[in-house]
Amino acid sequence: MALPETMKAFVNMREGEYQTCGVRDIPTPTIAGPKDIIIKMEACPVNPSDMSKVAMVGRIAENDPAKLEVGGPGILKAKLPEGEIAGDGINKTVAWPDGVPEISGNEGCGTVVAAGEDAEAQALVGKRVALISRASYAQYCKHTLGTNPMFAVLPDDTTPAQGASVFVNPLTVVGFLHTMEANGHKAIVHTAAGSNVGRMLIKYCKEKNVPLVNIVRKDEVAANLKKELGAEYVVNSSKDTYKADLLAAIKATGATIGFDATGGGELAGDILNAMTAMLSELEPDAGWYGPSIFREVFRYGGLVSGATPVPSSLGVGNWAYSGWLMPFKLRPEHMQKALAIAAGGLKGTFSTTYGKHLKLEDFASSPEQYLSALVAKTDEKFLVTPNGPFWVKDKFNVPI
């Protein structure tokens, strides 16, 4: 297949005193080595982590929406703060080189359309594959076999929508249970439980018979998780009885590990407090240092800005609050097994529900559209289709 010389891609680019994002024409990647493959990208999810490259424009606009300007068709721009224009001090790490495009998008799937002379690479031509490329919001993506463990050949009957999210969310869920088992825990507390990750975690924990406490913010979300997924323990953090409900659920499950998607705010401290209260009842003579059983909460997201206060009531006992990032928690020796689990569950446990489908040109078609993509909302997950909408033949002939 002859590839075009240029392709469309959603990129970030610093242009003088402005940070820009949007669709631009850039050179199409080419085969340079025997193990290289070129993938025509079909579907890519918008995860919170996908926004890290475009978030500089978003952060500026969220602080002051009036600073978000249209920079051309499909292009938005925001004026950089003074320090980031100069790249001084700490800001040097977040300012892009002037005039250098950076493609956005962590993961996605597509069909291999070109390959180097290596037999393994040639055998993939025509196959649908998924990968983390950190440059997926483009019509074409290049991958070199053997250089990235985040690569999977998908079953032949996998649709683009099913194959778009193999890594970030499914592997996060598999990684949670891996960390739980490795650290000697038996049950989990999870925040933002109505998210796609939360729904996957409910299904996976039921498969593995792992008790799970789910924290949400709305009664309707709690009701849906119970009715649709059979979630047993769901706590609404907006209710007056929230802390008592949380303690009761933690007592019922014996949970001693939590995973917090919110980052800022008091949820992590609330979880640790409830775990400590539960364990203190089991060890009434624990003393000043508190219960001997280890309990911990990991931060794996940043849906809420601001500080995360640690309750002074926890003292200096046997507890921890720390960060969790999937690539660091699923080491290479665990990755292939985790990938097999994720790929095998794309139509069930690890299926993803999407709301709006976006062409590359749609992503930054207006300030309102762009800002909405920065916000993670239950059942409104965006799917980017770099080469336009895809269709399946059924009696309705509707896109999926």
Buried (B, 14 or more C-beta within 10 A) or exposed (E): EEBEEEBBBBBBBBBEEBBBBBBBEBEBBEBEEBBBBBBBBBBBBBBBBBBEBBBBBBBBBBEEEEBBBBBEEBBBBBBBBEBBBEBEEEBEEBBBEEEEBBBBBBBBBBBBBBBBEBEEBBEBBEBBBBBBBBBBBBBBBBBBBEEEBBBBBBEEEBBBBBBBBBBBBBBBBBBBBBBBEEEEBEBBBBBBBBBBBBBBBBBBBBEEEBBBBBBBBEEEBBBBBBEEBEBBBBBBBEEEEBBEBBBBBBBBBBBBBBBBBBBBBBBBBBBBBBBBBBBBEEEEEBEEEBBEBBBBBBBBBBBBEEEBEBEEEBEEBBBEBEEBEBBEBBEEEBBEEBBEBBBEBBEEBBBBEBEEBBBBBBBBBEBEBBBEBBEBEBEBBBBBBBBEEBEEEEEEEEEB
